C-alpha cells in the first residue's frame, strides 16, 4: 500500500531528526570525552533549548499547511532571531528567566508570530485537527 503525501512528509521529518541525532550524539560524546573538565550540564541553557525546540515544533505543527510558503519560514526565522537575542540575553547575563516568566514569554512570541503570519500571509492557525478516516471511509 503506497504512503499518503502526509505520511511521506512525516517520514521525511522523522528521517531528518534521526540523521541529526546520528550526527549530534557522537559530537556531544566526543566533546565530553575530549574536554572532561567542561562537560557539565548548564541547566539554564538546557531549559532554554528545550523550550525553544518546543516553540519550533509547535509552530510547525500548527502551521503545517503553510510549510511550503517561504514567508512562513522567514517569519519563523525572524521570531527565532528575536527569541535568541532578547530572551537569550537574560540567559547569557544571569541565571535566565524563571519558568513562570519564560513560559508566557514564549506564548507571547507564538502569538506575535501567529499575528504576523495572519497579517502578511493571510493564513490562520488550524482551529481543529484534520478529520480522521474511520473504517476506511
Number of C-alpha atoms within 10 A of each C-alpha: 3 6 9 9 9 9 11 12 12 12 13 12 12 12 12 12 12 12 11 11 12 11 11 12 11 11 12 12 12 12 13 14 12 11 11 10 8 10 13 9 8 8 11 15 15 11 16 19 14 10 16 16 12 13 18 16 12 13 17 16 14 18 17 13 13 18 13 9 10 10 14 23 15 12 17 21 13 13 18 18 13 13 16 16 12 11 18 18 13 13 16 12 8 10 11 19 18 9 12 8 10 16 13 11 15 17 12 12 17 18 12 13 19 20 16 18 22 13 11 11 14 9 16 16 16 12 7 7 7 7 6 8 7 6 5 5 5
